[in-house]
Amino acid sequence: MITYSTEKPVTAQQLSEVFERSSIKRPYTDLERLQKMIDHADLIVSAWDGERLVGIARALTDYSYCCYLSDLAVDLGYQKSGIGSVLVDHVKALIGEQCSLVLISAPGAVDYYPKLGFTLSDKAYLIPRSR
């Protein structure tokens, strides 16, 4: 049985493991950087199978106008079971209807996000990180 939480602490090691097992492109070997990602997120919704972290949604938001969904990762062994959809639903409920939810999709996930209610925008711009 999968449980969801906004209160259960997530460690950098757990985040590293779910990033690695999900195949998301994140610096999963850099635990110091992952800890900063945890510490500075405004919103984290986690999915657990017992004590094992199997999914995470990490977001930056003002809770008023916009929310950037920085990470949506689900362990490959748990994908296609609705966990990603439930994580996004939790984020949407927490930010409220006045707040837009935006993300940058990985190339392999562009067909997934419309199934969750996202619409493609051709108006986004990006200054990529240097590392």
VODRENZA-753229 format. One line per field, with one value per residue (C-alpha): z, y, x; residue number from 0; residue in three letters. Coordinates in Angstrom, 3 decimals, m for minus. Layout:
residues N
pz: (Z; ...)
py: (Y; ...)
px: (X; ...)
k: (NUM; ...)
r: (ALA; ...)
END
This chain:
residues 131
pz: (0.000; m1.040; 1.416; 0.643; 2.919; 3.090; 6.625; 6.541; 6.232; 3.092; 3.365; 0.626; 0.443; m0.069; m2.713; m4.419; m4.516; m5.938; m8.540; m9.575; m9.661; m11.618; m14.385; m13.975; m14.964; m11.624; m9.848; m7.661; m6.567; m5.168; m1.727; m0.650; m3.653; m3.084; 0.525; m0.704; m3.113; m0.166; 2.167; m0.282; m1.736; m0.779; m1.158; m1.120; m1.509; m1.067; m1.873; 0.368; 0.230; 3.920; 4.725; 1.108; m0.790; m4.190; m5.544; m5.000; m6.212; m5.308; m6.052; m5.684; m5.207; m3.844; m3.129; m4.807; m8.508; m9.713; m8.779; m10.559; m10.330; m10.314; m9.797; m10.397; m9.993; m9.471; m9.018; m12.292; m10.407; m9.348; m12.549; m14.392; m11.093; m10.764; m8.221; m10.399; m10.974; m7.243; m6.430; m8.924; m7.514; m4.019; m5.273; m7.062; m3.931; m1.784; m4.081; m4.779; m7.869; m8.176; m8.689; m12.046; m12.121; m14.571; m15.388; m17.892; m19.287; m20.014; m23.689; m22.796; m20.699; m23.065; m23.796; m20.086; m18.848; m21.045; m19.390; m16.077; m17.419; m18.442; m21.713; m23.868; m23.982; m26.692; m24.618; m22.142; m22.052; m20.350; m19.336; m18.761; m15.723; m16.345; m14.403)
py: (0.000; 3.380; 6.272; 9.948; 12.609; 16.253; 15.811; 12.743; 13.850; 12.848; 12.428; 13.249; 9.546; 8.576; 11.280; 10.034; 6.493; 7.406; 9.673; 6.872; 4.263; 6.549; 7.349; 11.107; 13.160; 14.618; 14.805; 11.823; 11.191; 14.727; 14.355; 17.883; 19.346; 17.064; 18.243; 21.851; 20.827; 19.427; 22.331; 25.030; 23.429; 25.108; 21.909; 18.230; 15.446; 11.989; 8.512; 5.599; 1.834; 1.172; 2.924; 3.006; 6.271; 5.349; 8.738; 12.443; 15.757; 18.748; 22.261; 25.943; 28.202; 31.430; 29.646; 32.537; 32.830; 30.116; 26.883; 25.307; 21.520; 20.987; 17.220; 14.481; 11.130; 7.635; 4.484; 2.495; m0.520; 1.539; 3.486; 3.063; 2.556; 6.115; 7.401; 10.324; 11.366; 11.249; 13.266; 15.958; 15.939; 16.533; 19.430; 20.952; 20.651; 22.277; 25.249; 25.972; 26.953; 30.478; 29.071; 27.783; 24.670; 24.728; 22.342; 21.591; 18.106; 15.643; 14.615; 11.110; 12.396; 14.877; 12.447; 11.795; 15.277; 15.926; 12.842; 14.713; 17.829; 19.857; 21.774; 22.432; 26.029; 27.466; 30.568; 29.213; 30.328; 28.742; 29.755; 26.321; 25.603; 25.276; 21.989)
px: (0.000; 1.408; 1.104; 1.639; 3.073; 4.029; 5.344; 7.586; 11.226; 13.098; 16.870; 19.346; 20.200; 16.536; 16.135; 19.291; 17.964; 14.561; 16.176; 18.528; 15.733; 13.402; 15.902; 15.253; 18.281; 19.373; 22.756; 21.870; 25.466; 25.865; 24.264; 25.215; 23.401; 20.402; 20.204; 20.054; 17.297; 15.333; 16.073; 15.031; 11.916; 8.657; 6.675; 7.574; 5.034; 6.491; 5.165; 6.149; 5.926; 6.437; 9.722; 10.907; 10.618; 9.156; 8.085; 8.502; 7.142; 9.315; 8.115; 8.947; 5.931; 4.516; 1.186; m0.592; 0.190; 2.544; 4.222; 7.185; 7.173; 10.910; 10.914; 8.393; 10.107; 8.734; 10.795; 10.699; 9.335; 6.312; 5.662; 2.359; 0.533; m0.805; 1.731; 2.864; m0.715; m1.502; 1.638; 0.586; m2.967; m1.561; 0.551; m2.453; m4.595; m1.917; m1.274; m4.945; m6.895; m5.439; m1.955; m0.713; 1.457; 4.364; 7.203; 9.911; 9.473; 12.223; 12.087; 10.924; 8.023; 6.358; 3.525; 2.911; 2.088; m0.996; m2.531; m2.271; m3.982; m0.922; m1.028; 2.026; 3.223; 5.430; 6.148; 8.699; 12.315; 15.289; 18.778; 20.327; 22.474; 26.188; 26.473)
k: (0; 1; 2; 3; 4; 5; 6; 7; 8; 9; 10; 11; 12; 13; 14; 15; 16; 17; 18; 19; 20; 21; 22; 23; 24; 25; 26; 27; 28; 29; 30; 31; 32; 33; 34; 35; 36; 37; 38; 39; 40; 41; 42; 43; 44; 45; 46; 47; 48; 49; 50; 51; 52; 53; 54; 55; 56; 57; 58; 59; 60; 61; 62; 63; 64; 65; 66; 67; 68; 69; 70; 71; 72; 73; 74; 75; 76; 77; 78; 79; 80; 81; 82; 83; 84; 85; 86; 87; 88; 89; 90; 91; 92; 93; 94; 95; 96; 97; 98; 99; 100; 101; 102; 103; 104; 105; 106; 107; 108; 109; 110; 111; 112; 113; 114; 115; 116; 117; 118; 119; 120; 121; 122; 123; 124; 125; 126; 127; 128; 129; 130)
r: (MET; ILE; THR; TYR; SER; THR; GLU; LYS; PRO; VAL; THR; ALA; GLN; GLN; LEU; SER; GLU; VAL; PHE; GLU; ARG; SER; SER; ILE; LYS; ARG; PRO; TYR; THR; ASP; LEU; GLU; ARG; LEU; GLN; LYS; MET; ILE; ASP; HIS; ALA; ASP; LEU; ILE; VAL; SER; ALA; TRP; ASP; GLY; GLU; ARG; LEU; VAL; GLY; ILE; ALA; ARG; ALA; LEU; THR; ASP; TYR; SER; TYR; CYS; CYS; TYR; LEU; SER; ASP; LEU; ALA; VAL; ASP; LEU; GLY; TYR; GLN; LYS; SER; GLY; ILE; GLY; SER; VAL; LEU; VAL; ASP; HIS; VAL; LYS; ALA; LEU; ILE; GLY; GLU; GLN; CYS; SER; LEU; VAL; LEU; ILE; SER; ALA; PRO; GLY; ALA; VAL; ASP; TYR; TYR; PRO; LYS; LEU; GLY; PHE; THR; LEU; SER; ASP; LYS; ALA; TYR; LEU; ILE; PRO; ARG; SER; ARG)
END
